[in-house]
């Protein structure tokens, strides 16, 4: 039996199978989630369940379904799906949902992402703790269990994704998508099937053992195959999806990757063309260029903490049309504020089609600064070290929206504590790579006591 505390994280359930997460736990978690959904929403009669291609998903999802039906709630099983397909189902059908996936983690992991009806997020402070505690103490089965039925929602999802662009503007661009044996292998061909693009899919087989490379495109080494293939075949765009296909990283025709900030800025400008004056959310480790682009396009930038539950909450509070994270999550108001790598991909392809220029040129106005990337440093006392850094840079503008952000005028940084490890995460931006290196060394000397 695994440890509930070790697998209930800030935004989802995740752990290695079976030592941290096993079918017995998933059965109790299913019952607890059914109770939680009824507690939050009243008369809930159905929970939607989906899974990715990991081998352990079949048994874990089946146990979860037993727990939900044992609590007297029906299950609509949509089978293999990307996470954004599950969010679509929860929005379109206005029902709570559970997605079995461990996203970009290695094959031995699995997990569960939850949402309430309308794809509303469930995080640590909005239900995960309650579900954890209820599951740990055991749930009671009712006399009349719920029923399990199946449904195929992929065609409806495809039509929904297509609705975010003007299909008539799309040009026959060459696209290479590396789906890394993840769920992109299901949804990418379906979305592109009736579009004018020339699509090549790398590693399309659904294989949760990830035989070619990890489905973690934020790591540069996992983009090597895609970058080489884009250049080899003369493609206009490369798309790299993670395991559950909710995130996407872009590669231009020269094989050079785009940061999540650059893609956020490109998509934000497109969204503002359709929604003049709209609010656009960006998390606080995005490049300063993102807020600048939003203002230049007539929009109102709104900063958010890092993490999907925070982005979605701020979107709901502000009515924002779009939100982007540096980690390559892209959220759309008209997608029930849920993130979708597929929608973001089509929006960028529409921009390329209309602009009639290569992505290497299209990206240029959106890339204005040099960035460090996220640098992790092990520290003894996270809070004490952060206060030491704050004092050292007391002459700069500071805020504590998420960790410590310091703006020194021509350079800035954010320092955030990890929720699970004794780490501080540093993101720093300046005008040049040389300035970045200098300032990173300066800040890290404070972190390490050097």
C-alpha positions in Angstrom: 0.0 0.0 0.0 1.4 3.4 -1.0 1.5 6.6 1.0 -1.3 9.1 0.2 0.8 12.0 1.4 3.6 11.2 -1.0 1.4 11.1 -4.1 -1.0 14.0 -3.5 0.9 17.0 -4.8 0.1 20.7 -5.4 -1.9 20.1 -8.6 -2.5 16.4 -9.0 -1.9 12.9 -7.8 1.4 11.4 -9.1 3.8 8.6 -8.1 5.5 5.4 -9.1 3.5 2.3 -9.6 2.9 0.2 -7.6 5.1 1.2 -4.7 3.6 4.7 -4.3 0.3 4.4 -6.2 -1.6 1.1 -6.6 -5.1 0.0 -7.6 -6.4 -0.2 -4.0 -5.5 3.5 -3.5 -7.1 4.4 -6.8 -10.3 2.7 -5.8 -10.5 4.7 -2.6 -9.5 7.9 -4.4 -12.3 7.3 -6.9 -14.9 7.0 -4.2 -13.5 10.1 -2.5 -13.6 12.1 -5.7 -17.2 11.1 -6.3 -18.1 12.3 -2.8 -16.1 15.5 -3.3 -17.8 16.3 -6.5 -21.3 15.9 -4.9 -20.1 17.9 -1.9 -19.0 20.8 -4.2 -21.7 20.6 -6.9 -24.7 18.9 -5.4 -26.5 16.4 -7.6 -23.6 15.0 -9.6 -24.7 11.8 -11.5 -21.6 11.3 -13.7 -17.8 11.4 -13.6 -15.8 11.3 -16.8 -12.7 9.1 -16.8 -9.9 9.0 -19.3 -6.3 7.7 -19.4 -3.1 8.0 -21.4 -1.1 5.2 -22.9 0.9 4.1 -19.8 0.6 0.3 -19.3 -0.4 0.8 -15.7 -3.3 3.1 -16.6 -5.7 0.3 -17.5 -5.7 -1.3 -14.0 -5.5 1.9 -12.1 -8.3 3.6 -14.1 -10.5 0.5 -13.7 -10.0 0.5 -9.9 -10.9 4.2 -9.9 -14.1 3.5 -11.8 -15.0 0.9 -9.3 -14.6 3.5 -6.5 -16.8 6.1 -8.3 -19.5 3.6 -9.2 -19.3 2.2 -5.6 -20.2 5.6 -4.4 -23.4 5.6 -6.5 -22.1 7.8 -9.3 -22.1 6.8 -13.0 -18.9 6.8 -15.0 -18.5 7.9 -18.6 -15.3 6.3 -19.8 -13.9 8.1 -22.9 -10.9 5.7 -23.0 -7.5 6.9 -24.4 -7.3 10.7 -24.5 -5.1 13.7 -24.2 -5.6 15.8 -21.1 -7.1 18.6 -23.1 -9.6 16.1 -24.6 -10.6 15.3 -21.0 -11.0 19.0 -20.2 -13.0 19.4 -23.4 -15.3 16.6 -22.2 -15.7 18.1 -18.8 -16.6 21.4 -20.3 -18.9 20.2 -23.1 -20.8 17.8 -20.9 -20.6 19.9 -17.8 -19.4 17.0 -15.6 -16.4 16.4 -13.3 -13.5 14.5 -14.8 -10.4 12.5 -13.9 -7.4 11.9 -16.3 -5.0 9.1 -15.6 -1.6 10.4 -16.6 1.8 11.3 -15.3 2.4 13.8 -18.1 6.1 14.1 -18.8 7.3 11.7 -16.1 9.1 8.4 -16.9 7.2 5.2 -17.6 7.1 3.9 -14.0 5.0 6.8 -13.0 1.3 7.4 -13.2 -1.2 9.8 -11.7 -4.5 11.6 -11.8 -5.5 15.1 -12.8 -8.9 16.2 -11.6 -11.4 18.8 -12.6 -15.0 19.7 -11.7 -17.8 20.4 -14.2 -16.9 23.0 -16.7 -13.2 21.9 -16.4 -12.8 23.9 -13.2 -9.4 23.0 -11.6 -9.0 21.0 -8.5 -5.7 21.8 -6.7 -4.2 21.4 -3.2 -6.2 24.2 -1.7 -9.4 23.6 -3.7 -10.1 19.9 -3.0 -7.0 17.6 -3.3 -6.5 17.7 0.5 -10.1 16.8 1.2 -10.0 13.9 -1.4 -6.7 12.7 0.1 -8.0 12.6 3.7 -11.3 11.0 2.7 -9.5 8.3 0.6 -7.1 7.6 3.4 -9.9 6.8 5.9 -11.8 4.7 3.4 -15.1 5.4 1.5 -18.4 3.6 1.9 -20.1 1.9 -0.9 -23.8 2.5 -1.5 -26.5 -0.2 -2.0 -27.1 0.8 -5.6 -23.9 1.4 -7.5 -23.4 3.6 -10.5 -23.0 2.3 -14.1 -20.1 2.6 -16.5 -20.7 3.5 -20.1 -18.3 4.5 -22.9 -18.2 7.4 -25.4 -16.1 8.5 -28.3 -15.6 12.3 -28.2 -12.6 12.8 -30.5 -14.6 14.1 -33.5 -16.3 16.7 -31.3 -13.0 17.7 -29.8 -11.5 18.1 -33.3 -14.4 20.4 -34.4 -13.9 22.4 -31.2 -10.2 22.9 -31.7 -10.8 24.0 -35.4 -13.2 26.7 -34.1 -10.3 28.7 -32.7 -8.9 29.6 -36.2 -10.2 30.7 -39.6 -9.7 27.5 -41.5 -9.9 29.4 -44.8 -6.7 31.3 -44.1 -4.5 28.2 -43.5 -1.8 27.5 -46.1 -0.2 24.1 -47.1 2.7 24.4 -44.6 5.0 21.5 -43.8 4.7 20.4 -40.2 6.6 17.8 -38.2 5.1 16.8 -34.9 7.1 14.7 -32.4 4.5 13.1 -30.2 7.1 11.0 -28.3 4.9 7.9 -28.2 2.4 10.0 -26.1 -1.2 10.9 -26.6 -0.3 13.4 -29.3 -0.2 10.3 -31.5 -3.9 10.1 -31.1 -5.1 13.7 -31.2 -2.6 15.4 -33.6 -3.4 13.3 -36.7 -7.1 13.7 -36.0 -6.9 17.5 -35.7 -4.8 17.8 -38.8 -6.7 15.3 -41.0 -8.9 17.7 -42.8 -6.5 20.7 -42.8 -4.2 21.7 -45.7 -1.0 21.0 -43.9 1.6 18.4 -44.9 2.0 16.6 -41.6 4.7 14.2 -40.6 4.4 12.6 -37.1 7.5 11.2 -35.4 7.0 8.4 -32.9 3.2 8.2 -33.3 2.8 4.8 -31.7 1.0 5.0 -28.3 3.6 3.4 -26.1 3.9 4.4 -22.4 7.3 2.8 -22.1 8.7 5.7 -24.2 11.1 3.7 -26.3 12.5 6.6 -28.3 13.0 9.4 -25.8 11.2 10.8 -22.7 8.0 12.8 -23.5 9.4 15.8 -21.7 10.0 18.6 -24.4 11.1 21.2 -21.8 14.5 19.3 -21.7 16.6 20.4 -24.8 17.9 16.9 -25.3 14.4 15.6 -26.0 14.0 18.1 -28.9 17.1 16.9 -30.8 15.3 14.4 -33.1 12.6 17.0 -34.0 15.1 19.8 -34.6 17.1 17.6 -37.0 14.1 16.3 -38.8 12.6 19.8 -39.3 15.8 20.9 -41.0 16.2 17.6 -43.0 12.8 17.8 -44.6 12.5 21.6 -44.9 9.5 21.9 -42.6 8.0 25.2 -41.7 7.3 24.3 -38.1 8.1 21.6 -35.6 5.8 20.7 -32.7 7.0 18.7 -29.6 4.3 17.4 -27.3 4.6 16.0 -23.8 3.1 12.6 -22.7 -0.5 13.7 -22.2 -0.3 16.3 -25.1 -1.5 19.3 -23.1 1.9 21.1 -23.6 3.6 21.9 -26.8 7.0 23.4 -27.6 7.7 24.9 -31.1 10.7 24.6 -33.4 11.2 27.0 -36.3 12.3 26.1 -39.8 16.0 26.4 -38.8 15.6 23.9 -36.1 15.7 26.5 -33.3 13.3 26.1 -30.4 11.0 28.8 -29.1 10.6 29.5 -25.4 7.2 29.3 -23.8 7.3 33.0 -23.4 7.8 33.6 -27.1 4.9 31.3 -28.0 2.8 33.0 -25.3 3.5 36.4 -26.9 2.7 35.2 -30.5 -0.6 33.6 -29.4 -1.5 36.6 -27.2 -1.2 38.9 -30.2 -3.4 36.6 -32.2 -6.0 36.4 -29.5 -6.1 40.2 -29.2 -6.8 40.6 -32.9 -10.0 38.7 -32.2 -10.7 40.2 -28.8 -9.5 43.8 -28.8 -8.6 45.2 -25.4 -8.9 41.9 -23.7 -7.0 40.9 -20.5 -4.2 38.4 -21.0 -2.7 36.4 -18.2 1.0 35.6 -18.0 2.8 33.9 -15.2 5.5 35.9 -13.4 8.5 34.0 -14.8 7.5 34.8 -18.4 9.7 37.3 -20.3 9.0 41.0 -19.8 8.5 41.0 -23.6 5.2 39.2 -23.1 3.6 42.1 -21.1 5.1 44.6 -23.6 3.6 42.7 -26.6 0.2 42.6 -24.9 0.2 46.3 -24.3 1.4 47.1 -27.8 -1.5 45.0 -29.2 -4.0 46.9 -27.1 -4.5 44.4 -24.4 -4.1 44.4 -20.6 -1.5 42.1 -19.1 -2.2 40.5 -15.8 0.5 38.7 -13.8 -0.2 35.4 -12.1 1.5 32.9 -9.9 3.1 29.8 -11.5 0.7 26.9 -11.9 -2.4 26.0 -13.8 -4.8 26.3 -10.8 -3.7 29.9 -10.2 -3.8 30.8 -13.9 -7.3 29.5 -14.2 -8.5 31.2 -11.1 -7.2 34.6 -12.3 -8.7 34.0 -15.7 -12.1 33.4 -14.0 -11.7 36.5 -11.8 -10.7 38.8 -14.6 -12.5 37.3 -17.6 -9.1 37.1 -19.5 -9.3 35.7 -23.0 -6.0 33.9 -22.9 -3.2 32.9 -20.5 0.3 31.6 -21.0 3.0 30.1 -19.0 6.7 29.9 -19.7 6.5 26.1 -19.2 4.4 25.9 -22.4 0.9 25.7 -21.0 -1.6 27.8 -23.0 -5.1 28.5 -21.6 -8.1 29.8 -23.6 -11.2 31.3 -22.1 -13.3 29.7 -24.8 -11.9 26.4 -23.9 -13.4 26.6 -20.4 -10.1 28.3 -19.4 -8.3 25.0 -19.8 -4.9 24.6 -21.4 -4.5 23.0 -24.9 -1.3 22.5 -26.8 -3.3 21.7 -29.9 -5.2 25.0 -29.9 -2.0 26.9 -29.4 -0.4 25.0 -32.3 -3.2 25.9 -34.7 -3.2 29.6 -33.7 0.5 29.8 -34.5 0.0 28.0 -37.8 -2.7 30.5 -38.6 -0.4 33.3 -37.8 2.3 31.8 -40.1 -0.2 31.3 -42.9 -1.4 34.9 -42.8 2.0 36.5 -42.3 3.6 34.6 -45.2 7.1 34.7 -43.6 9.2 32.0 -41.9 8.8 31.4 -38.2 12.4 32.5 -37.7 11.3 35.9 -38.8 7.8 35.9 -37.2 9.4 35.2 -33.8 11.9 38.0 -33.9 9.8 41.0 -32.7 8.7 38.9 -29.7 12.2 38.0 -28.5 13.8 41.0 -26.8 15.8 39.8 -23.9 18.2 37.0 -22.8 17.1 34.5 -20.2 18.8 32.1 -17.8 16.2 29.3 -17.9 15.2 27.8 -14.6 18.2 27.1 -12.3 17.7 25.0 -9.2 19.9 25.4 -6.2 19.8 23.3 -3.0 19.6 25.4 0.1 19.2 24.6 3.8 16.5 27.2 4.8 14.5 28.4 1.8 12.9 31.3 3.5 16.0 32.6 5.3 18.0 32.5 2.0 15.2 34.4 0.2 15.2 37.1 2.9 19.0 37.4 2.5 18.6 37.9 -1.2 15.8 40.4 -0.7 17.9 42.4 1.6 20.9 42.4 -0.8 18.6 43.8 -3.6 16.6 46.1 -1.5 17.2 49.0 -3.9 15.1 47.1 -6.6 11.3 46.9 -6.9 10.2 43.8 -5.1 7.0 41.8 -4.8 6.0 38.5 -3.2 3.3 37.3 -5.5 5.1 34.0 -5.9 8.4 33.7 -4.1 10.5 36.8 -4.5 10.6 38.9 -7.7 13.2 41.7 -7.9 13.3 44.2 -10.8 16.5 46.1 -11.0 15.5 48.1 -14.1 17.6 46.6 -16.9 17.5 43.1 -15.4 15.2 41.2 -13.1 14.8 37.8 -11.4 12.3 35.6 -9.6 13.3 33.2 -6.8 10.7 30.5 -5.9 10.9 27.7 -3.3 10.1 24.2 -4.5 7.0 22.6 -2.8 8.6 19.2 -2.7 12.4 19.6 -2.4 14.8 21.9 -0.5 15.4 23.9 -3.6 15.1 27.5 -4.8 14.3 28.0 -8.4 15.9 31.0 -10.1 14.7 32.6 -13.3 16.6 35.7 -14.5 16.3 38.0 -17.5 18.6 40.7 -18.8 19.5 42.5 -22.1 22.3 40.2 -23.2 23.6 36.6 -22.5 26.7 38.1 -21.0 24.7 40.2 -18.6 22.6 37.1 -17.7 25.7 35.1 -16.9 27.1 37.9 -14.7 23.9 38.4 -12.8 23.2 34.7 -12.3 26.6 34.2 -10.8 26.0 37.2 -8.5 22.6 35.9 -7.3 23.8 32.3 -6.9 26.7 33.4 -4.8 24.1 34.6 -2.3 22.2 31.4 -2.5 25.2 29.2 -1.9 27.0 31.5 0.6 29.9 31.9 -1.8 
